[in-house]
Amino acid sequence: MMTEQAYRKLILQGIQGLPSEILSEIADFIYFLRTRVRQPQVFEEELRGALLEEELKQLSHDEEAHLEKEFEGYDQTYPRE
């Protein structure tokens, strides 16, 4: 098993020369891991909120698709006079 020092060295070597966009993603991932480990309750709440938001987006999309199908051809069936 690698030591903490070996992991640190490997991580630092791995990020050398990466563009700032990638370093930003790495920083986000580190924040994510730190929150998950040090504040598991906060992590669970954030995860639950994100999952709920995605579920609501999907539900909204499904409802919109259902309504579009429901009213498909409405103008031809019930033309305006």
Sequence and secondary structure as in RCSB ss.txt:
>XXXX:A:sequence
MMTEQAYRKLILQGIQGLPSEILSEIADFIYFLRTRVRQPQVFEEELRGALLEEELKQLSHDEEAHLEKEFEGYD
QTYPRE
>XXXX:A:secstr
   HHHHHHHHHHHHTT  HHHHHHHHHHHHHHHHHHH HHHHHHHHHHHHHHHHHHHHHHHHHHHHHHHTTTHH
HHS   
